[in-house]
Amino acid sequence: MSETVVTVTGLGKSYPLAQNLAGKEKKKFSLPRLIGSRQSEENIHWALKDVSFSVNRGERIGIVGRNGAGKSTLLKIMSRVTYPTTGEIRIKGTLTSLLEVGTGFNDNLSGRENVFLNASLYGLSRERTRERFDEIVEFSGVSRFIDTPLKHYSSGMRMRLAFSVAAHLDPDILLLDEVLAVGDMAFQRKCLERVDDLTSRGQTLFFVSHSMDSVMRYCDRCLWIENGQLLKDGDAGEVIEAYVEAVLNVKSSLVRPTLTDAEGNPASSERSPVVAAEDRHENVGDGTPENSGNAHLMSARIIDEAGEDKTLFHLNEKIGIEMIYSTTGSNTFIPGIHVYCPLGTHIFNAVPTGYDIAHYAKDRPTVIRSVVWVPKHLLNIGTYSVSLMVFNPFDSPFRRFFQHERMLSFHCVEAPLGEVSARGGMPRPFPGPIRPMLDWTVEDQRQ
């Protein structure tokens, strides 16, 4: 049975809200103040409220949430920077926290001097620091600048040195708050390997980040904190998918139960959830009535290669877009999609290649399922939305039976470390909505 190293029970942290000066003067001599009664709840902000969970040795815990949700407050209580208002937290073993880049560093001292200073703040003796010094500096990658004053370091160099010290103290529990956000890809790989090494030896990691990519890479379990309360606790992939869907308004499936099937009966589906969405029916060309009624969308969803509903995809995964629609007349019905980037710019549209009239022409009511696959290594990280349509390009004028604007959406995160991707070894994120992995030929032309 795994050993529990962190137990949090009913944890709460409150702060008094600032009041205007006149209000303060009035309340200074008020009866509740004089007799020592508690402040009104309306003048108190709960950064954390009734948070409870336990963590076993060797777990890698990610913590996600919006700005001000209470993530950093939780880590500060765990590291004893601040104390809880209610509840308790029990920690078994040594704990090292790296809550801000360079905390415990002195800008006027050299990197070498700061290694010894920072290690001493965590309780490591000078002799033991000396034994680990070379390993710390080598891991940080700043050996050329180790005798340079820290004020000349970039934020990335400071972060690497700070993480190196913290990670080589061999703590039982390591707390990290956004400190890897400025690290390049090569250093992130080293950090992940170090974290793997620490957790394989029974050490525990807590990692706070707004980067879903980083949480997916570093953690196997995730806590979602919303408005100071623990909203969800579970597998990292499942929690992040729920978080992305809620916070970024990503909806990967919809069902339209009020529509009729091919026989004119009410359509039904076991898929959920039902998502209300405003339809936009457009028919291009004179003389074509809006909403012809010859095709109706019954359901649509984003799926993975196993056919399961999914919201969150790594860049090295194929993304399926499924539509099920009914037809009620004799016509040619061809599906299509439009894909939009996180900023709302139209990226591309897609329709089946090589129209085969015999395949798409229907002379009686039916139900049709179409699936189109967005290839792996095409999109960049971010949230994408999809518009759905069915049309007949052979009509004159062009006929669109329905078009549902930005009905579905999904979120892409970086491919796992170690996986080949279009990013290659580039340390910085790629700009733009797409990031295709192309075939390159590079040859030396010298004779």
C-alpha atoms as one frame of an Amber mdcrd trajectory, in Angstrom:
protein
   0.000   0.000   0.000   1.337   3.436  -0.983   2.413   5.767   1.795   0.467
   9.020   2.164   2.829  12.003   2.355   0.381  14.928   2.084  -3.044  15.118
   3.711  -5.144  18.260   3.274  -8.387  18.491   5.262 -10.933  21.313   5.041
  -8.237  23.806   4.086  -9.291  27.443   3.846  -7.495  30.769   3.505  -9.274
  34.111   3.811  -8.160  37.712   3.402  -9.989  40.890   4.463 -11.108  43.005
   1.547  -9.833  46.579   1.368 -12.364  49.222   2.375 -12.451  52.930   1.739
 -10.999  55.164   4.447 -14.349  56.607   5.507 -15.717  53.111   5.966 -12.695
  52.135   8.031 -13.082  55.147  10.337 -16.766  54.427  10.872 -16.138  50.793
  11.719 -13.129  51.447  13.928 -15.367  52.150  16.929 -18.398  50.111  15.911
 -19.994  47.794  18.476 -19.051  44.545  16.642 -15.459  45.750  16.446 -15.316
  46.718  20.117 -16.727  43.414  21.373 -14.463  41.426  19.067 -17.027  39.789
  16.795 -15.927  38.366  13.456 -15.831  40.402  10.288 -18.798  40.265   7.954
 -18.478  37.614   5.249 -19.029  40.290   2.619 -15.731  41.880   3.650 -13.772
  38.630   3.415 -12.308  36.957   0.342 -11.741  33.212   0.530  -8.716  32.362
  -1.631  -9.232  28.716  -0.638 -12.299  27.151   0.930 -12.860  23.619   2.233
 -10.160  21.953   0.111  -9.422  18.310   0.943  -7.240  15.690  -0.762  -4.403
  13.285  -0.047  -1.286  12.434  -2.037   0.820   9.289  -1.976   4.575   9.070
  -2.230   5.877   9.311  -5.799   2.796  10.922  -7.347   3.133  13.785  -9.847
   0.336  16.260  -9.180  -0.580  19.063 -11.561  -2.683  21.981 -10.337  -4.719
  23.971 -12.874  -7.199  26.826 -12.626  -7.830  30.375 -13.728  -5.865  33.348
 -12.424  -6.843  33.956  -8.818  -8.365  30.496  -8.395  -6.154  29.716  -5.382
  -3.427  27.533  -6.903  -0.444  29.525  -5.668  -2.118  30.076  -2.291  -2.290
  26.315  -1.832   1.420  25.910  -2.579   2.312  28.813  -0.282   0.426  27.158
   2.571   2.163  23.862   1.846   5.565  25.573   1.881   4.669  27.558   5.045
   5.028  30.940   3.375   1.545  31.628   4.724  -0.790  29.804   7.096  -4.366
  28.572   6.646  -7.395  30.246   8.170  -9.256  26.961   8.569  -8.464  23.283
   8.221  -5.109  21.584   8.382  -2.357  20.177   6.214  -0.065  17.330   7.212
   3.203  16.763   5.376   5.479  13.797   5.902   9.100  14.370   4.880  11.198
  17.273   3.617   9.696  19.800   1.234  11.376  22.154  -1.233   9.398  24.862
  -3.010  10.280  26.892  -6.071   7.364  29.287  -6.221   9.014  32.125  -8.123
  12.070  32.288 -10.339  15.118  33.180  -8.263  13.428  33.257  -4.864  16.248
  33.249  -2.305  18.809  34.588  -4.792  20.876  37.763  -4.444  21.387  39.706
  -7.673  24.714  41.121  -6.523  26.249  37.714  -5.829  27.672  35.402  -8.466
  25.914  32.250  -9.621  28.373  30.204  -7.570  27.670  32.166  -4.392  23.937
  31.949  -4.993  24.061  28.159  -5.269  25.523  27.969  -1.754  23.158  30.674
  -0.454  20.044  29.043  -1.902  21.022  25.559  -0.758  21.645  26.826   2.777
  18.144  28.327   2.893  16.807  24.826   2.273  18.940  23.429   5.092  21.756
  21.882   3.054  25.171  22.206   4.677  28.045  23.893   2.851  29.934  20.598
   2.716  27.032  18.721   1.110  26.442  21.598  -1.303  30.096  21.432  -2.318
  29.697  17.706  -3.026  26.766  18.371  -5.367  27.976  21.669  -6.813  29.394
  20.334 -10.085  26.271  18.293 -10.756  24.029  21.300 -10.065  25.982  23.594
 -12.384  26.254  21.010 -15.161  22.514  20.381 -15.056  21.725  24.120 -15.182
  23.846  24.695 -18.286  25.218  28.022 -17.001  28.760  26.857 -16.188  30.331
  29.592 -18.358  28.591  32.250 -16.281  28.765  30.658 -12.843  31.112  33.384
 -11.519  29.109  36.210 -13.130  26.810  38.322 -10.903  23.246  37.079 -11.096
  21.948  40.502 -12.168  23.460  39.811 -15.596  21.558  36.523 -15.995  18.509
  36.233 -18.229  15.254  35.003 -16.689  15.825  31.644 -18.346  19.311  31.305
 -16.853  18.020  32.230 -13.385  15.224  29.693 -13.691  17.587  26.913 -14.778
  19.944  27.582 -11.883  17.092  27.823  -9.359  15.498  24.594 -10.575  18.852
  22.815 -10.586  19.474  23.686  -6.942  15.953  22.673  -5.884  16.007  19.416
  -7.854  19.380  18.343  -6.440  18.413  18.801  -2.806  16.654  15.418  -3.031
  13.522  16.607  -1.193  10.705  14.216  -0.414   8.256  16.725  -1.928   9.021
  19.310  -4.630   6.678  22.255  -5.313   6.978  24.120  -8.627   4.884  27.144
  -9.615   5.166  28.119 -13.312   8.955  28.061 -13.085   9.403  25.986 -16.249
   7.451  28.394 -18.443  10.612  30.161 -19.629  12.712  27.052 -20.146  13.704
  26.020 -23.649  12.768  22.626 -25.052  16.135  21.004 -24.353  16.025  22.076
 -20.712  12.396  20.978 -20.388  13.472  17.522 -21.518  16.185  17.474 -18.838
  13.655  18.632 -16.244  11.223  15.890 -17.200  13.972  13.284 -16.949  14.965
  14.665 -13.553  11.346  14.643 -12.365  11.008  11.042 -13.580  14.155  10.165
 -11.651  12.901  11.863  -8.482   9.445  10.281  -8.579  10.856   6.838  -9.425
  12.777   7.093  -6.144   9.603   7.897  -4.246   9.719  11.690  -4.290   6.510
  13.640  -4.893   5.900  16.552  -7.284   3.351  19.382  -7.199   3.330  21.489
 -10.359   1.220  24.615 -10.970   0.963  25.890 -14.534  -1.316  27.638 -17.018
   0.320  25.545 -19.743  -1.768  22.450 -20.357   1.135  21.079 -22.408   3.449
  21.232 -19.400   0.929  19.647 -17.037   0.301  16.834 -19.511   4.054  16.239
 -19.776   4.987  16.368 -16.128   1.958  15.027 -14.262  -0.160  11.895 -14.075
  -2.780  13.317 -11.698  -4.358  16.767 -11.668  -6.292  19.021  -9.278  -8.608
  21.633 -10.800  -9.196  24.565  -8.438 -12.016  26.971  -9.240 -12.904  29.991
  -7.069 -10.865  28.590  -4.203 -12.548  25.186  -4.221 -11.380  21.808  -5.489
 -13.641  21.211  -8.476 -12.102  18.020  -9.876  -9.376  15.558  -8.877  -8.288
  12.674 -11.087  -6.278  11.491 -14.077  -4.359  14.404 -15.619  -5.720  13.873
 -19.126  -9.337  13.655 -17.963  -9.123  16.685 -15.668  -7.366  18.844 -18.266
  -9.889  17.859 -20.923 -12.744  18.893 -18.605 -10.925  22.115 -17.686 -10.262
  23.053 -21.315 -13.852  22.267 -22.266 -15.236  24.469 -19.489 -12.791  27.369
 -19.415 -12.130  27.703 -23.144 -15.750  26.881 -24.030 -14.644  23.883 -26.066
 -17.547  21.614 -27.047 -16.632  18.358 -28.753 -20.120  16.925 -29.303 -23.710
  17.946 -29.863 -27.055  16.271 -30.369 -30.085  17.857 -31.969 -32.945  15.747
 -30.545 -35.806  17.858 -31.902 -35.023  17.032 -35.511 -36.613  14.131 -37.385
 -34.960  11.077 -38.847 -35.186   9.847 -42.429 -38.700   8.454 -41.863 -39.990
  11.654 -40.308 -39.873  10.371 -36.730 -38.186  12.314 -33.910 -34.447  11.753
 -34.026 -32.807  10.260 -30.984 -29.258   9.620 -29.877 -27.512   8.251 -26.833
 -24.729  10.737 -27.194 -24.433  13.576 -24.716 -24.285  16.320 -23.721 -27.014
  18.183 -25.563 -25.613  21.517 -26.623 -27.925  24.267 -27.746 -26.463  26.228
 -30.622 -27.760  28.865 -32.974 -27.922  27.640 -36.550 -26.949  29.732 -39.477
 -28.433  28.467 -42.745 -27.021  30.092 -45.841 -27.976  29.428 -49.437 -25.868
  31.063 -52.081 -27.502  32.101 -55.348 -30.748  33.701 -56.430 -33.999  31.818
 -56.159 -32.874  29.247 -53.573 -35.035  29.370 -50.425 -33.379  29.400 -47.031
 -33.387  26.121 -45.070 -34.594  23.861 -47.875 -35.341  21.043 -45.435 -33.729
  18.371 -47.594 -30.975  17.724 -45.034 -30.841  18.177 -41.256 -27.921  17.735
 -38.891 -28.801  15.134 -36.244 -25.525  14.966 -34.306 -21.853  15.809 -34.605
 -18.768  15.182 -32.513 -14.979  15.267 -32.394 -13.516  11.758 -32.096 -10.173
   9.991 -31.770  -8.980   7.051 -33.861 -10.824   4.650 -31.549 -14.090   6.449
 -32.306 -14.399   7.916 -28.803 -15.492  11.485 -28.024 -12.473  13.636 -27.311
 -11.654  17.290 -26.669  -7.894  17.305 -26.071  -5.413  16.086 -28.703  -1.647
  15.888 -28.900  -0.259  17.259 -32.160   0.819  13.762 -33.168  -2.781  12.476
 -33.064  -5.360  12.407 -35.867  -8.563  14.351 -35.204 -11.865  12.995 -36.485
 -14.915  15.162 -37.212 -18.114  13.124 -37.434 -21.489  14.283 -38.744 -24.745
  12.334 -38.806 -27.486  13.951 -40.865 -30.839  12.947 -42.290 -32.088  13.641
 -45.801 -35.754  13.967 -46.664 -35.731  14.508 -50.411 -34.157  13.464 -53.683
 -30.896  15.321 -54.170 -27.096  15.180 -53.975 -25.711  15.667 -50.472 -22.012
  16.425 -49.978 -20.524  17.165 -46.524 -17.924  19.822 -45.788 -16.165  21.554
 -42.916 -14.543  24.916 -42.198 -11.803  25.108 -39.543 -10.987  28.302 -37.632
  -7.909  29.124 -35.567  -7.884  30.369 -31.941  -8.103  34.003 -33.099 -11.124
  33.241 -35.269  -9.325  33.360 -38.616 -10.522  30.876 -41.215  -7.705  28.377
 -41.828  -9.090  25.935 -44.360 -12.193  24.201 -45.600 -12.407  20.567 -46.667
 -14.798  18.525 -48.796 -14.526  14.997 -50.195 -12.174  14.869 -53.166 -13.492
  13.666 -56.512 -17.264  14.109 -56.422 -18.978  10.847 -57.345 -22.568  11.784
 -58.069 -23.696   8.177 -57.832 -22.284   7.902 -54.297 -23.708  11.152 -52.942
 -27.015  11.254 -54.836 -30.008   9.991 -52.825 -33.483   9.404 -54.213 -35.170
   8.468 -50.940 -34.973   9.511 -47.275 -31.929   8.186 -45.446 -29.473   8.858
 -42.625 -25.834   9.511 -43.521 -22.696   9.384 -41.391 -19.568  11.188 -42.583
 -16.152  11.351 -40.917 -13.237  13.510 -42.014  -9.778  13.166 -40.454  -7.488
  16.112 -39.810  -4.001  14.605 -40.172  -1.504  14.557 -37.353   1.261  17.202
 -37.375  -0.841  19.759 -39.258  -2.215  22.140 -36.611  -0.398  24.157 -33.965
  -1.179  24.217 -30.249  -4.396  26.048 -29.363  -8.184  25.832 -29.572  -9.863
  25.315 -32.944 -13.520  25.546 -33.954 -15.327  23.756 -36.770 -18.281  24.763
 -38.936 -20.357  21.965 -40.498 -22.276  21.973 -43.759 -23.989  19.792 -46.359
 -24.415  21.162 -49.881 -24.982  20.347 -53.554 -22.362  21.942 -55.829 -24.092
  20.656 -58.967 -27.210  22.758 -58.471 -27.380  26.051 -60.261 -27.265  28.189
 -58.287 -25.048  26.507 -55.662 -27.215  24.992 -52.945 -26.310  24.722 -49.244
 -28.781  22.636 -47.241 -27.350  23.677 -43.881 -24.326  25.354 -42.381 -23.808
  25.352 -38.610 -21.222  27.948 -37.706 -18.408  26.938 -35.324 -20.543  24.189
 -33.864 -17.690  22.053 -32.494 -14.283  22.796 -31.041 -11.204  21.001 -29.765
  -7.861  21.843 -28.174  -4.384  20.798 -29.337  -1.384  20.444 -27.033   2.281
  19.783 -27.728   3.311  16.259 -28.690   4.772  14.342 -25.732   8.474  14.815
 -25.121  10.431  12.246 -27.073   7.904  12.198 -29.932   8.995  13.516 -33.323
   7.165  16.709 -34.260   7.425  19.668 -36.616   8.906  21.721 -33.806  12.167
  19.808 -34.071  14.648  21.169 -31.572  13.368  24.748 -31.701  13.193  26.159
 -28.145  10.407  28.683 -28.714   6.757  28.095 -29.677   5.948  28.322 -33.375
   3.688  31.207 -34.453   0.635  30.744 -36.622  -2.354  28.376 -36.635  -0.674
  25.490 -38.459   2.618  23.696 -37.923   2.907  21.024 -40.610   5.653  18.423
 -40.546   7.048  18.565 -44.074   9.604  16.494 -45.961  12.933  18.265 -46.287
  15.906  17.652 -48.554  19.097  19.372 -47.387  22.257  18.697 -49.381  25.747
  20.108 -49.436  26.284  21.495 -52.945  30.020  21.954 -52.651  32.039  19.784
 -55.018
